[in-house]
């Protein structure tokens, strides 16, 4: 698949907000694939939004690892004190 990746930042009623390398896009939820949800990644292919399940899985896995690491540091008292 080609084209930049956009992630569904949030869904507000009939409106979807996407975040991507070019900034934020807002559009009708009906123009996105059925079943799309917050956090899913999409690419525009010939003007049609297509899900990118591999990129979605990669980003969700990375987020889960970061969250686990954050809570692991808190349990062991290895938090960094930042001003």
N, C-alpha and C positions, 0 to 999 in steps of 0.2 A: 504494500500500500504506500502511496506517496502523499505528499502534502503534510503540512504541520499538524501536530496533535493538539486538540482542544479537550479540556476536561470539563465535565458538567459541574460547575461550582454549586449551583442551587437551582431548585425549581420552585417558582412562585406562581401557583395557580396554573394559568395557561402559558406562562413565560418561563423560558429556560435561560440561564446565565452561564455562558461558557468562558473559560479562561484559557488563553493560549499565548504563543510567543508574540503575537501582535496586539495583545491586550485583551480586553473584555468584549464579548459579543452578546447581545441579547436578541432573542427571537422566539417565535411561537413554538411551544412544545410539540405541537402537531407536526412540525416539519422534521422532527427527530425520529429515529427508529422507535417502534413500539417497545415498551419495557425498559427504556433508558432510565437510569437513576443517577442521583448525585454521586460524583466520583468516577463515573464511567468516562472513558476516553473515546473520542471520535476524530475522524478525519473527513475532510470534504473531498469527495472524488467526483469530478465532473459536475459539481454543484449539488451533489447529494451527500448528506451526512451518513457516514458508515461507521459502525462500532469498530473499535480496535481492542478486542478482548485481551490480546497479548500485552499491550501497553497498560491496560487497566489492571491486569493481574500483577504486572511488574511494579506498578506504582503502589498498589495496595499492599503488596508484600514488603516493599521498602518502608512504607509507613508503619506497618505492624512491627518490623524490626526496630525502627527508631523508637516507637512507643515502648516496646519491651525493654530496650536499653535504658531509656529514661527512667522507667520505674525500677529497674534493677539498680541503677545508681542511687536512687532515693533509699532503697532498702538497705544498701550497704554503707550509706552515709558518705558517698563519694560525690556529692553534689558540688558543683562549682558555685562559689559565691560571686555574683556579678553585681556591680553597682547599679 
